[in-house]
Amino acid sequence: MATIQLNVPLEAQEKPNCCWHTSAYMIWLYWQQNGKGAGPMNTVASKYQVADQVGLHPSEFITLAGKVGLYKLPVKNQHSESDLFKYLRDGGPVWSAGYWFGVGHVIVLTGVGNGKVYFNDPDQGVKKEGTIKWFNEKLASQLTGCLMVKDPGRY
């Protein structure tokens, strides 16, 4: 299987409950370099401002990600390396909601190959990697929209 690795800018989340927004922002920054140079990242400011005080339910992350130009990928219990490769090749970086480190959290899938996934973690803004098995085990696959990419018609 081929390897793909996208050069997605790293950003660290500013507030504890804003990983969803920071992950969407990293995708937006990626497409600023590779797209039309516009975007809707200021459309959720009021919800973003209260998120650190009251928190958000995971389903709200998905709703808000849709408002900033992301769309849902197919729901599956297991995503193969070729599935992930296709998502990255065709849709760019993948906004990924799961329980990656024991709690609900959103990361940006940036690459896949040789049985591994590569991602940007908005918690401290660092690049990390894991196995495809780990990715599938930790992905919140019970939530429609746990994987999202940029809507090709937006920004």
N, CA, C and O atoms as a GROMACS GRO file, in nm:
protein
  620
    1MET      N    1   0.084  -0.119   0.000
    1MET     CA    2   0.000   0.000   0.000
    1MET      C    3   0.088   0.124   0.000
    1MET      O    4   0.191   0.129   0.068
    2ALA      N    5   0.048   0.221  -0.074
    2ALA     CA    6   0.122   0.348  -0.082
    2ALA      C    7   0.107   0.427   0.047
    2ALA      O    8   0.014   0.406   0.125
    3THR      N    9   0.200   0.517   0.067
    3THR     CA   10   0.198   0.606   0.183
    3THR      C   11   0.158   0.746   0.136
    3THR      O   12   0.196   0.790   0.028
    4ILE      N   13   0.082   0.814   0.219
    4ILE     CA   14   0.048   0.954   0.193
    4ILE      C   15   0.072   1.031   0.322
    4ILE      O   16   0.036   0.985   0.430
    5GLN      N   17   0.131   1.149   0.310
    5GLN     CA   18   0.156   1.235   0.426
    5GLN      C   19   0.134   1.379   0.382
    5GLN      O   20   0.209   1.432   0.299
    6LEU      N   21   0.032   1.443   0.438
    6LEU     CA   22   0.000   1.581   0.404
    6LEU      C   23   0.070   1.677   0.500
    6LEU      O   24   0.084   1.647   0.619
    7ASN      N   25   0.113   1.789   0.448
    7ASN     CA   26   0.181   1.890   0.530
    7ASN      C   27   0.076   1.986   0.588
    7ASN      O   28   0.046   2.090   0.529
    8VAL      N   29   0.022   1.948   0.702
    8VAL     CA   30  -0.084   2.025   0.768
    8VAL      C   31  -0.022   2.109   0.879
    8VAL      O   32   0.047   2.054   0.965
    9PRO      N   33  -0.045   2.240   0.879
    9PRO     CA   34   0.012   2.325   0.984
    9PRO      C   35  -0.033   2.279   1.124
    9PRO      O   36  -0.148   2.240   1.144
   10LEU      N   37   0.059   2.285   1.217
   10LEU     CA   38   0.030   2.250   1.357
   10LEU      C   39  -0.025   2.371   1.431
   10LEU      O   40   0.024   2.482   1.415
   11GLU      N   41  -0.126   2.348   1.512
   11GLU     CA   42  -0.180   2.450   1.602
   11GLU      C   43  -0.211   2.384   1.735
   11GLU      O   44  -0.251   2.267   1.739
   12ALA      N   45  -0.193   2.457   1.843
   12ALA     CA   46  -0.229   2.408   1.976
   12ALA      C   47  -0.360   2.473   2.018
   12ALA      O   48  -0.382   2.592   1.996
   13GLN      N   49  -0.447   2.393   2.079
   13GLN     CA   50  -0.574   2.449   2.125
   13GLN      C   51  -0.550   2.546   2.239
   13GLN      O   52  -0.465   2.523   2.326
   14GLU      N   53  -0.625   2.656   2.237
   14GLU     CA   54  -0.609   2.761   2.338
   14GLU      C   55  -0.688   2.733   2.464
   14GLU      O   56  -0.653   2.781   2.572
   15LYS      N   57  -0.795   2.655   2.451
   15LYS     CA   58  -0.885   2.628   2.562
   15LYS      C   59  -0.909   2.478   2.571
   15LYS      O   60  -0.905   2.410   2.469
   16PRO      N   61  -0.934   2.425   2.691
   16PRO     CA   62  -0.946   2.280   2.709
   16PRO      C   63  -1.050   2.211   2.622
   16PRO      O   64  -1.027   2.098   2.578
   17ASN      N   65  -1.163   2.272   2.596
   17ASN     CA   66  -1.270   2.205   2.524
   17ASN      C   67  -1.281   2.248   2.378
   17ASN      O   68  -1.389   2.238   2.319
   18CYS      N   69  -1.174   2.294   2.321
   18CYS     CA   70  -1.181   2.347   2.184
   18CYS      C   71  -1.095   2.270   2.085
   18CYS      O   72  -1.050   2.326   1.985
   19CYS      N   73  -1.072   2.142   2.111
   19CYS     CA   74  -0.995   2.060   2.016
   19CYS      C   75  -1.067   2.050   1.882
   19CYS      O   76  -1.002   2.045   1.778
   20TRP      N   77  -1.201   2.048   1.885
   20TRP     CA   78  -1.278   2.038   1.760
   20TRP      C   79  -1.248   2.157   1.670
   20TRP      O   80  -1.230   2.142   1.549
   21HIS      N   81  -1.244   2.278   1.731
   21HIS     CA   82  -1.224   2.400   1.655
   21HIS      C   83  -1.080   2.410   1.606
   21HIS      O   84  -1.055   2.448   1.492
   22THR      N   85  -0.986   2.377   1.692
   22THR     CA   86  -0.845   2.384   1.653
   22THR      C   87  -0.816   2.285   1.541
   22THR      O   88  -0.739   2.315   1.450
   23SER      N   89  -0.878   2.167   1.547
   23SER     CA   90  -0.860   2.069   1.440
   23SER      C   91  -0.920   2.120   1.310
   23SER      O   92  -0.858   2.106   1.204
   24ALA      N   93  -1.039   2.178   1.316
   24ALA     CA   94  -1.100   2.237   1.196
   24ALA      C   95  -1.013   2.351   1.144
   24ALA      O   96  -1.000   2.370   1.022
   25TYR      N   97  -0.954   2.427   1.234
   25TYR     CA   98  -0.868   2.539   1.195
   25TYR      C   99  -0.743   2.490   1.123
   25TYR      O  100  -0.700   2.551   1.025
   26MET      N  101  -0.683   2.379   1.170
   26MET     CA  102  -0.566   2.324   1.102
   26MET      C  103  -0.601   2.284   0.958
   26MET      O  104  -0.524   2.306   0.865
   27ILE      N  105  -0.720   2.225   0.941
   27ILE     CA  106  -0.765   2.187   0.807
   27ILE      C  107  -0.786   2.312   0.722
   27ILE      O  108  -0.747   2.316   0.605
   28TRP      N  109  -0.845   2.415   0.782
   28TRP     CA  110  -0.865   2.541   0.710
   28TRP      C  111  -0.731   2.600   0.667
   28TRP      O  112  -0.717   2.645   0.553
   29LEU      N  113  -0.631   2.599   0.757
   29LEU     CA  114  -0.499   2.650   0.722
   29LEU      C  115  -0.437   2.570   0.608
   29LEU      O  116  -0.375   2.628   0.518
   30TYR      N  117  -0.453   2.439   0.611
   30TYR     CA  118  -0.402   2.354   0.503
   30TYR      C  119  -0.461   2.399   0.370
   30TYR      O  120  -0.389   2.413   0.271
   31TRP      N  121  -0.592   2.421   0.369
   31TRP     CA  122  -0.659   2.459   0.244
   31TRP      C  123  -0.633   2.604   0.206
   31TRP      O  124  -0.652   2.640   0.090
   32GLN      N  125  -0.589   2.688   0.299
   32GLN     CA  126  -0.547   2.823   0.263
   32GLN      C  127  -0.424   2.815   0.173
   32GLN      O  128  -0.407   2.897   0.083
   33GLN      N  129  -0.338   2.717   0.199
   33GLN     CA  130  -0.218   2.696   0.118
   33GLN      C  131  -0.251   2.627  -0.014
   33GLN      O  132  -0.180   2.645  -0.113
   34ASN      N  133  -0.358   2.548  -0.016
   34ASN     CA  134  -0.388   2.461  -0.130
   34ASN      C  135  -0.526   2.483  -0.190
   34ASN      O  136  -0.572   2.401  -0.269
   35GLY      N  137  -0.593   2.591  -0.153
   35GLY     CA  138  -0.730   2.611  -0.199
   35GLY      C  139  -0.756   2.754  -0.244
   35GLY      O  140  -0.670   2.820  -0.302
   36LYS      N  141  -0.877   2.799  -0.216
   36LYS     CA  142  -0.923   2.929  -0.263
   36LYS      C  143  -0.880   3.046  -0.175
   36LYS      O  144  -0.888   3.162  -0.217
   37GLY      N  145  -0.834   3.019  -0.053
   37GLY     CA  146  -0.787   3.127   0.034
   37GLY      C  147  -0.896   3.205   0.104
   37GLY      O  148  -0.877   3.322   0.134
   38ALA      N  149  -1.009   3.142   0.130
   38ALA     CA  150  -1.118   3.205   0.206
   38ALA      C  151  -1.172   3.100   0.302
   38ALA      O  152  -1.123   2.987   0.303
   39GLY      N  153  -1.271   3.136   0.382
   39GLY     CA  154  -1.326   3.034   0.470
   39GLY      C  155  -1.414   3.086   0.580
   39GLY      O  156  -1.416   3.206   0.607
   40PRO      N  157  -1.487   2.995   0.642
   40PRO     CA  158  -1.589   3.030   0.740
   40PRO      C  159  -1.546   3.015   0.886
   40PRO      O  160  -1.632   2.991   0.971
   41MET      N  161  -1.419   3.028   0.918
   41MET     CA  162  -1.375   2.997   1.054
   41MET      C  163  -1.425   3.095   1.159
   41MET      O  164  -1.412   3.067   1.278
   42ASN      N  165  -1.481   3.207   1.122
   42ASN     CA  166  -1.532   3.301   1.221
   42ASN      C  167  -1.681   3.285   1.245
   42ASN      O  168  -1.740   3.366   1.317
   43THR      N  169  -1.744   3.184   1.189
   43THR     CA  170  -1.890   3.171   1.197
   43THR      C  171  -1.940   3.107   1.325
   43THR      O  172  -2.060   3.105   1.350
   44VAL      N  173  -1.851   3.054   1.407
   44VAL     CA  174  -1.894   2.986   1.529
   44VAL      C  175  -1.837   3.052   1.654
   44VAL      O  176  -1.826   2.987   1.758
   45ALA      N  177  -1.801   3.177   1.644
   45ALA     CA  178  -1.733   3.246   1.754
   45ALA      C  179  -1.811   3.242   1.884
   45ALA      O  180  -1.751   3.219   1.989
   46SER      N  181  -1.941   3.263   1.882
   46SER     CA  182  -2.016   3.269   2.009
   46SER      C  183  -2.014   3.134   2.079
   46SER      O  184  -1.999   3.129   2.201
   47LYS      N  185  -2.029   3.026   2.007
   47LYS     CA  186  -2.025   2.893   2.069
   47LYS      C  187  -1.884   2.862   2.117
   47LYS      O  188  -1.866   2.801   2.223
   48TYR      N  189  -1.784   2.904   2.041
   48TYR     CA  190  -1.644   2.881   2.076
   48TYR      C  191  -1.610   2.952   2.208
   48TYR      O  192  -1.536   2.897   2.289
   49GLN      N  193  -1.663   3.071   2.230
   49GLN     CA  194  -1.631   3.148   2.349
   49GLN      C  195  -1.686   3.084   2.476
   49GLN      O  196  -1.625   3.099   2.582
   50VAL      N  197  -1.798   3.014   2.469
   50VAL     CA  198  -1.854   2.954   2.590
   50VAL      C  199  -1.809   2.810   2.609
   50VAL      O  200  -1.832   2.752   2.715
   51ALA      N  201  -1.747   2.750   2.508
   51ALA     CA  202  -1.711   2.608   2.516
   51ALA      C  203  -1.619   2.577   2.632
   51ALA      O  204  -1.630   2.470   2.693
   52ASP      N  205  -1.528   2.668   2.665
   52ASP     CA  206  -1.435   2.641   2.774
   52ASP      C  207  -1.501   2.652   2.910
   52ASP      O  208  -1.445   2.603   3.009
   53GLN      N  209  -1.617   2.715   2.919
   53GLN     CA  210  -1.686   2.730   3.047
   53GLN      C  211  -1.783   2.616   3.074
   53GLN      O  212  -1.794   2.568   3.186
   54VAL      N  213  -1.854   2.573   2.971
   54VAL     CA  214  -1.958   2.472   2.992
   54VAL      C  215  -1.930   2.341   2.920
   54VAL      O  216  -1.997   2.242   2.946
   55GLY      N  217  -1.832   2.338   2.832
   55GLY     CA  218  -1.803   2.217   2.756
   55GLY      C  219  -1.905   2.194   2.646
   55GLY      O  220  -2.007   2.263   2.638
   56LEU      N  221  -1.877   2.098   2.562
   56LEU     CA  222  -1.965   2.064   2.452
   56LEU      C  223  -1.984   1.913   2.449
   56LEU      O  224  -1.893   1.838   2.484
   57HIS      N  225  -2.101   1.869   2.408
   57HIS     CA  226  -2.125   1.727   2.386
   57HIS      C  227  -2.058   1.690   2.255
   57HIS      O  228  -2.055   1.772   2.163
   58PRO      N  229  -2.003   1.567   2.242
   58PRO     CA  230  -1.936   1.529   2.117
   58PRO      C  231  -2.020   1.550   1.991
   58PRO      O  232  -1.965   1.584   1.886
   59SER      N  233  -2.150   1.531   1.999
   59SER     CA  234  -2.233   1.553   1.880
   59SER      C  235  -2.232   1.701   1.838
   59SER      O  236  -2.249   1.732   1.720
   60GLU      N  237  -2.212   1.792   1.935
   60GLU     CA  238  -2.203   1.934   1.902
   60GLU      C  239  -2.075   1.965   1.825
   60GLU      O  240  -2.073   2.054   1.740
   61PHE      N  241  -1.967   1.891   1.854
   61PHE     CA  242  -1.843   1.908   1.779
   61PHE      C  243  -1.870   1.886   1.630
   61PHE      O  244  -1.825   1.962   1.545
   62ILE      N  245  -1.945   1.781   1.601
   62ILE     CA  246  -1.975   1.744   1.463
   62ILE      C  247  -2.062   1.850   1.397
   62ILE      O  248  -2.038   1.888   1.282
   63THR      N  249  -2.164   1.896   1.468
   63THR     CA  250  -2.251   2.001   1.415
   63THR      C  251  -2.171   2.127   1.384
   63THR      O  252  -2.186   2.186   1.276
   64LEU      N  253  -2.087   2.168   1.476
   64LEU     CA  254  -2.007   2.290   1.456
   64LEU      C  255  -1.904   2.272   1.346
   64LEU      O  256  -1.878   2.366   1.270
   65ALA      N  257  -1.844   2.154   1.336
   65ALA     CA  258  -1.748   2.129   1.228
   65ALA      C  259  -1.817   2.142   1.092
   65ALA      O  260  -1.757   2.192   0.997
   66GLY      N  261  -1.941   2.099   1.084
   66GLY     CA  262  -2.018   2.116   0.961
   66GLY      C  263  -2.039   2.262   0.927
   66GLY      O  264  -2.039   2.300   0.810
   67LYS      N  265  -2.058   2.344   1.029
   67LYS     CA  266  -2.081   2.487   1.007
   67LYS      C  267  -1.957   2.559   0.955
   67LYS      O  268  -1.967   2.666   0.894
   68VAL      N  269  -1.839   2.501   0.979
   68VAL     CA  270  -1.716   2.564   0.930
   68VAL      C  271  -1.664   2.495   0.803
   68VAL      O  272  -1.546   2.508   0.770
   69GLY      N  273  -1.752   2.423   0.733
   69GLY     CA  274  -1.717   2.375   0.601
   69GLY      C  275  -1.671   2.231   0.589
   69GLY      O  276  -1.616   2.193   0.486
   70LEU      N  277  -1.693   2.149   0.692
   70LEU     CA  278  -1.654   2.008   0.683
   70LEU      C  279  -1.778   1.923   0.657
   70LEU      O  280  -1.889   1.961   0.693
   71TYR      N  281  -1.758   1.807   0.592
   71TYR     CA  282  -1.871   1.716   0.572
   71TYR      C  283  -1.833   1.575   0.618
   71TYR      O  284  -1.716   1.539   0.624
   72LYS      N  285  -1.935   1.498   0.648
   72LYS     CA  286  -1.919   1.366   0.708
   72LYS      C  287  -1.876   1.261   0.606
   72LYS      O  288  -1.930   1.256   0.495
   73LEU      N  289  -1.780   1.178   0.646
   73LEU     CA  290  -1.740   1.062   0.567
   73LEU      C  291  -1.826   0.943   0.607
   73LEU      O  292  -1.894   0.948   0.710
   74PRO      N  293  -1.825   0.835   0.527
   74PRO     CA  294  -1.910   0.719   0.558
   74PRO      C  295  -1.882   0.661   0.696
   74PRO      O  296  -1.768   0.658   0.743
   75VAL      N  297  -1.989   0.615   0.760
   75VAL     CA  298  -1.977   0.551   0.891
   75VAL      C  299  -1.936   0.405   0.869
   75VAL      O  300  -2.000   0.332   0.793
   76LYS      N  301  -1.830   0.364   0.936
   76LYS     CA  302  -1.783   0.226   0.932
   76LYS      C  303  -1.726   0.192   1.068
   76LYS      O  304  -1.676   0.279   1.139
   77ASN      N  305  -1.734   0.064   1.105
   77ASN     CA  306  -1.671   0.022   1.230
   77ASN      C  307  -1.520   0.009   1.216
   77ASN      O  308  -1.446   0.032   1.311
   78GLN      N  309  -1.475  -0.028   1.098
   78GLN     CA  310  -1.333  -0.045   1.072
   78GLN      C  311  -1.297   0.026   0.942
   78GLN      O  312  -1.361   0.005   0.839
   79HIS      N  313  -1.195   0.109   0.947
   79HIS     CA  314  -1.144   0.177   0.828
   79HIS      C  315  -1.010   0.114   0.793
   79HIS      O  316  -0.918   0.112   0.876
   80SER      N  317  -0.998   0.063   0.671
   80SER     CA  318  -0.874   0.000   0.628
   80SER      C  319  -0.771   0.107   0.593
   80SER      O  320  -0.802   0.226   0.582
   81GLU      N  321  -0.648   0.063   0.576
   81GLU     CA  322  -0.543   0.155   0.534
   81GLU      C  323  -0.579   0.217   0.399
   81GLU      O  324  -0.555   0.336   0.377
   82SER      N  325  -0.638   0.138   0.309
   82SER     CA  326  -0.676   0.193   0.178
   82SER      C  327  -0.792   0.291   0.190
   82SER      O  328  -0.797   0.388   0.114
   83ASP      N  329  -0.886   0.268   0.284
   83ASP     CA  330  -0.993   0.366   0.309
   83ASP      C  331  -0.932   0.500   0.351
   83ASP      O  332  -0.965   0.605   0.294
   84LEU      N  333  -0.844   0.495   0.450
   84LEU     CA  334  -0.785   0.618   0.503
   84LEU      C  335  -0.700   0.688   0.396
   84LEU      O  336  -0.701   0.811   0.387
   85PHE      N  337  -0.628   0.610   0.317
   85PHE     CA  338  -0.549   0.668   0.208
   85PHE      C  339  -0.640   0.744   0.111
   85PHE      O  340  -0.610   0.856   0.072
   86LYS      N  341  -0.752   0.681   0.075
   86LYS     CA  342  -0.846   0.743  -0.019
   86LYS      C  343  -0.906   0.871   0.039
   86LYS      O  344  -0.918   0.971  -0.032
   87TYR      N  345  -0.943   0.869   0.168
   87TYR     CA  346  -0.998   0.990   0.231
   87TYR      C  347  -0.898   1.105   0.223
   87TYR      O  348  -0.934   1.218   0.189
   88LEU      N  349  -0.771   1.076   0.254
   88LEU     CA  350  -0.667   1.178   0.253
   88LEU      C  351  -0.637   1.227   0.111
   88LEU      O  352  -0.623   1.346   0.087
   89ARG      N  353  -0.628   1.134   0.018
   89ARG     CA  354  -0.598   1.170  -0.121
   89ARG      C  355  -0.710   1.254  -0.182
   89ARG      O  356  -0.684   1.353  -0.250
   90ASP      N  357  -0.834   1.212  -0.158
   90ASP     CA  358  -0.948   1.277  -0.223
   90ASP      C  359  -1.002   1.398  -0.147
   90ASP      O  360  -1.057   1.490  -0.207
   91GLY      N  361  -0.988   1.398  -0.013
   91GLY     CA  362  -1.050   1.503   0.067
   91GLY      C  363  -0.956   1.587   0.150
   91GLY      O  364  -0.999   1.684   0.213
   92GLY      N  365  -0.828   1.552   0.151
   92GLY     CA  366  -0.733   1.627   0.233
   92GLY      C  367  -0.733   1.578   0.377
   92GLY      O  368  -0.780   1.468   0.404
   93PRO      N  369  -0.682   1.658   0.470
   93PRO     CA  370  -0.673   1.618   0.610
   93PRO      C  371  -0.811   1.579   0.664
   93PRO      O  372  -0.913   1.636   0.626
   94VAL      N  373  -0.811   1.480   0.755
   94VAL     CA  374  -0.937   1.426   0.806
   94VAL      C  375  -0.955   1.465   0.953
   94VAL      O  376  -0.875   1.428   1.039
   95TRP      N  377  -1.062   1.539   0.981
   95TRP     CA  378  -1.105   1.575   1.117
   95TRP      C  379  -1.157   1.447   1.179
   95TRP      O  380  -1.249   1.385   1.125
   96SER      N  381  -1.099   1.405   1.293
   96SER     CA  382  -1.127   1.272   1.348
   96SER      C  383  -1.162   1.279   1.496
   96SER      O  384  -1.078   1.316   1.578
   97ALA      N  385  -1.287   1.244   1.528
   97ALA     CA  386  -1.334   1.246   1.667
   97ALA      C  387  -1.324   1.106   1.727
   97ALA      O  388  -1.366   1.008   1.666
   98GLY      N  389  -1.268   1.099   1.846
   98GLY     CA  390  -1.256   0.970   1.912
   98GLY      C  391  -1.221   0.985   2.058
   98GLY      O  392  -1.230   1.094   2.116
   99TYR      N  393  -1.181   0.874   2.115
   99TYR     CA  394  -1.138   0.869   2.256
   99TYR      C  395  -0.990   0.831   2.254
   99TYR      O  396  -0.950   0.730   2.312
  100TRP      N  397  -0.911   0.914   2.187
  100TRP     CA  398  -0.773   0.883   2.154
  100TRP      C  399  -0.686   0.857   2.275
  100TRP      O  400  -0.603   0.766   2.274
  101PHE      N  401  -0.703   0.934   2.377
  101PHE     CA  402  -0.617   0.920   2.495
  101PHE      C  403  -0.700   0.906   2.621
  101PHE      O  404  -0.664   0.956   2.727
  102GLY      N  405  -0.814   0.836   2.609
  102GLY     CA  406  -0.901   0.807   2.722
  102GLY      C  407  -1.019   0.901   2.736
  102GLY      O  408  -1.113   0.869   2.809
  103VAL      N  409  -1.017   1.014   2.669
  103VAL     CA  410  -1.129   1.109   2.676
  103VAL      C  411  -1.169   1.149   2.534
  103VAL      O  412  -1.093   1.130   2.440
  104GLY      N  413  -1.289   1.205   2.521
  104GLY     CA  414  -1.333   1.254   2.391
  104GLY      C  415  -1.239   1.363   2.342
  104GLY      O  416  -1.209   1.457   2.416
  105HIS      N  417  -1.193   1.351   2.218
  105HIS     CA  418  -1.093   1.443   2.166
  105HIS      C  419  -1.097   1.438   2.013
  105HIS      O  420  -1.131   1.335   1.956
  106VAL      N  421  -1.062   1.548   1.949
  106VAL     CA  422  -1.057   1.555   1.803
  106VAL      C  423  -0.913   1.579   1.760
  106VAL      O  424  -0.844   1.667   1.812
  107ILE      N  425  -0.868   1.499   1.663
  107ILE     CA  426  -0.735   1.512   1.605
  107ILE      C  427  -0.750   1.530   1.453
  107ILE      O  428  -0.860   1.520   1.399
  108VAL      N  429  -0.638   1.559   1.386
  108VAL     CA  430  -0.639   1.572   1.240
  108VAL      C  431  -0.551   1.463   1.181
  108VAL      O  432  -0.429   1.463   1.198
  109LEU      N  433  -0.614   1.370   1.111
  109LEU     CA  434  -0.541   1.265   1.041
  109LEU      C  435  -0.470   1.329   0.922
  109LEU      O  436  -0.534   1.392   0.837
  110THR      N  437  -0.337   1.312   0.915
  110THR     CA  438  -0.258   1.377   0.810
  110THR      C  439  -0.188   1.278   0.718
  110THR      O  440  -0.141   1.315   0.611
  111GLY      N  441  -0.182   1.151   0.759
  111GLY     CA  442  -0.112   1.054   0.676
  111GLY      C  443  -0.142   0.912   0.718
  111GLY      O  444  -0.192   0.885   0.827
  112VAL      N  445  -0.108   0.820   0.627
  112VAL     CA  446  -0.126   0.677   0.653
  112VAL      C  447  -0.027   0.600   0.566
  112VAL      O  448   0.003   0.641   0.453
  113GLY      N  449   0.023   0.489   0.618
  113GLY     CA  450   0.112   0.402   0.542
  113GLY      C  451   0.182   0.303   0.631
  113GLY      O  452   0.211   0.332   0.747
  114ASN      N  453   0.210   0.186   0.578
  114ASN     CA  454   0.282   0.082   0.650
  114ASN      C  455   0.219   0.046   0.784
  114ASN      O  456   0.288   0.021   0.882
  115GLY      N  457   0.085   0.044   0.786
  115GLY     CA  458   0.014   0.006   0.908
  115GLY      C  459   0.004   0.114   1.013
  115GLY      O  460  -0.042   0.088   1.124
  116LYS      N  461   0.046   0.235   0.980
  116LYS     CA  462   0.044   0.345   1.076
  116LYS      C  463  -0.043   0.460   1.028
  116LYS      O  464  -0.065   0.479   0.908
  117VAL      N  465  -0.092   0.537   1.125
  117VAL     CA  466  -0.160   0.664   1.097
  117VAL      C  467  -0.072   0.775   1.154
  117VAL      O  468  -0.004   0.757   1.254
  118TYR      N  469  -0.076   0.890   1.088
  118TYR     CA  470  -0.002   1.007   1.132
  118TYR      C  471  -0.104   1.118   1.152
  118TYR      O  472  -0.195   1.136   1.071
  119PHE      N  473  -0.088   1.193   1.260
  119PHE     CA  474  -0.188   1.295   1.291
  119PHE      C  475  -0.129   1.411   1.367
  119PHE      O  476  -0.024   1.401   1.431
  120ASN      N  477  -0.201   1.524   1.358
  120ASN     CA  478  -0.172   1.642   1.439
  120ASN      C  479  -0.266   1.639   1.558
  120ASN      O  480  -0.387   1.624   1.543
  121ASP      N  481  -0.210   1.653   1.677
  121ASP     CA  482  -0.289   1.656   1.800
  121ASP      C  483  -0.294   1.801   1.849
  121ASP      O  484  -0.190   1.859   1.882
  122PRO      N  485  -0.415   1.860   1.856
  122PRO     CA  486  -0.423   1.999   1.901
  122PRO      C  487  -0.388   2.018   2.048
  122PRO      O  488  -0.363   2.130   2.091
  123ASP      N  489  -0.386   1.909   2.126
  123ASP     CA  490  -0.342   1.918   2.265
  123ASP      C  491  -0.191   1.937   2.261
  123ASP      O  492  -0.116   1.841   2.241
  124GLN      N  493  -0.146   2.056   2.281
  124GLN     CA  494  -0.007   2.101   2.276
  124GLN      C  495   0.045   2.119   2.133
  124GLN      O  496   0.161   2.157   2.115
  125GLY      N  497  -0.038   2.093   2.032
  125GLY     CA  498   0.001   2.117   1.893
  125GLY      C  499   0.121   2.036   1.848
  125GLY      O  500   0.221   2.093   1.804
  126VAL      N  501   0.111   1.904   1.857
  126VAL     CA  502   0.223   1.817   1.820
  126VAL      C  503   0.182   1.711   1.718
  126VAL      O  504   0.066   1.674   1.708
  127LYS      N  505   0.281   1.665   1.642
  127LYS     CA  506   0.261   1.554   1.548
  127LYS      C  507   0.278   1.424   1.625
  127LYS      O  508   0.366   1.412   1.710
  128LYS      N  509   0.192   1.326   1.594
  128LYS     CA  510   0.198   1.196   1.660
  128LYS      C  511   0.168   1.087   1.558
  128LYS      O  512   0.130   1.116   1.444
  129GLU      N  513   0.185   0.963   1.600
  129GLU     CA  514   0.150   0.850   1.515
  129GLU      C  515   0.095   0.737   1.600
  129GLU      O  516   0.118   0.730   1.721
  130GLY      N  517   0.021   0.649   1.536
  130GLY     CA  518  -0.035   0.532   1.600
  130GLY      C  519  -0.056   0.424   1.495
  130GLY      O  520  -0.028   0.446   1.377
  131THR      N  521  -0.104   0.310   1.537
  131THR     CA  522  -0.132   0.204   1.441
  131THR      C  523  -0.275   0.219   1.388
  131THR      O  524  -0.358   0.287   1.449
  132ILE      N  525  -0.301   0.158   1.275
  132ILE     CA  526  -0.437   0.161   1.221
  132ILE      C  527  -0.532   0.089   1.317
  132ILE      O  528  -0.647   0.131   1.333
  133LYS      N  529  -0.485  -0.017   1.380
  133LYS     CA  530  -0.566  -0.088   1.480
  133LYS      C  531  -0.606   0.008   1.593
  133LYS      O  532  -0.723   0.013   1.631
  134TRP      N  533  -0.511   0.082   1.646
  134TRP     CA  534  -0.538   0.180   1.752
  134TRP      C  535  -0.639   0.283   1.704
  134TRP      O  536  -0.732   0.317   1.776
  135PHE      N  537  -0.621   0.334   1.581
  135PHE     CA  538  -0.711   0.434   1.525
  135PHE      C  539  -0.855   0.382   1.524
  135PHE      O  540  -0.946   0.452   1.567
  136ASN      N  541  -0.874   0.261   1.476
  136ASN     CA  542  -1.009   0.203   1.469
  136ASN      C  543  -1.067   0.176   1.607
  136ASN      O  544  -1.188   0.192   1.628
  137GLU      N  545  -0.984   0.136   1.702
  137GLU     CA  546  -1.032   0.109   1.838
  137GLU      C  547  -1.074   0.238   1.910
  137GLU      O  548  -1.170   0.236   1.987
  138LYS      N  549  -1.005   0.346   1.885
  138LYS     CA  550  -1.030   0.472   1.956
  138LYS      C  551  -1.127   0.566   1.886
  138LYS      O  552  -1.182   0.656   1.949
  139LEU      N  553  -1.150   0.546   1.756
  139LEU     CA  554  -1.242   0.630   1.680
  139LEU      C  555  -1.383   0.620   1.736
  139LEU      O  556  -1.428   0.510   1.770
  140ALA      N  557  -1.452   0.731   1.747
  140ALA     CA  558  -1.591   0.733   1.798
  140ALA      C  559  -1.686   0.692   1.686
  140ALA      O  560  -1.770   0.771   1.642
  141SER      N  561  -1.671   0.568   1.639
  141SER     CA  562  -1.745   0.522   1.521
  141SER      C  563  -1.895   0.512   1.543
  141SER      O  564  -1.970   0.495   1.448
  142GLN      N  565  -1.939   0.521   1.668
  142GLN     CA  566  -2.083   0.521   1.695
  142GLN      C  567  -2.147   0.656   1.660
  142GLN      O  568  -2.269   0.666   1.655
  143LEU      N  569  -2.065   0.757   1.636
  143LEU     CA  570  -2.115   0.891   1.602
  143LEU      C  571  -2.106   0.914   1.451
  143LEU      O  572  -1.998   0.908   1.394
  144THR      N  573  -2.219   0.940   1.388
  144THR     CA  574  -2.217   0.979   1.247
  144THR      C  575  -2.145   1.112   1.237
  144THR      O  576  -2.185   1.211   1.300
  145GLY      N  577  -2.040   1.115   1.158
  145GLY     CA  578  -1.961   1.238   1.146
  145GLY      C  579  -1.833   1.234   1.226
  145GLY      O  580  -1.767   1.337   1.242
  146CYS      N  581  -1.795   1.117   1.277
  146CYS     CA  582  -1.670   1.110   1.353
  146CYS      C  583  -1.549   1.136   1.263
  146CYS      O  584  -1.443   1.173   1.312
  147LEU      N  585  -1.565   1.116   1.132
  147LEU     CA  586  -1.462   1.151   1.035
  147LEU      C  587  -1.521   1.252   0.938
  147LEU      O  588  -1.628   1.229   0.880
  148MET      N  589  -1.452   1.365   0.919
  148MET     CA  590  -1.500   1.470   0.831
  148MET      C  591  -1.384   1.529   0.752
  148MET      O  592  -1.270   1.534   0.799
  149VAL      N  593  -1.414   1.574   0.630
  149VAL     CA  594  -1.316   1.643   0.547
  149VAL      C  595  -1.378   1.771   0.493
  149VAL      O  596  -1.499   1.793   0.507
  150LYS      N  597  -1.297   1.855   0.432
  150LYS     CA  598  -1.346   1.981   0.377
  150LYS      C  599  -1.446   1.954   0.265
  150LYS      O  600  -1.422   1.873   0.176
  151ASP      N  601  -1.556   2.022   0.272
  151ASP     CA  602  -1.654   2.020   0.164
  151ASP      C  603  -1.588   2.084   0.042
  151ASP      O  604  -1.544   2.199   0.051
  152PRO      N  605  -1.580   2.013  -0.072
  152PRO     CA  606  -1.511   2.070  -0.187
  152PRO      C  607  -1.573   2.199  -0.240
  152PRO      O  608  -1.508   2.273  -0.313
  153GLY      N  609  -1.697   2.225  -0.205
  153GLY     CA  610  -1.762   2.348  -0.249
  153GLY      C  611  -1.740   2.466  -0.158
  153GLY      O  612  -1.783   2.577  -0.190
  154ARG      N  613  -1.675   2.446  -0.046
  154ARG     CA  614  -1.651   2.552   0.052
  154ARG      C  615  -1.505   2.593   0.047
  154ARG      O  616  -1.419   2.514   0.007
  155TYR      N  617  -1.477   2.713   0.086
  155TYR     CA  618  -1.344   2.774   0.088
  155TYR      C  619  -1.248   2.697   0.002
  155TYR      O  620  -1.131   2.733  -0.008
   0.00000   0.00000   0.00000
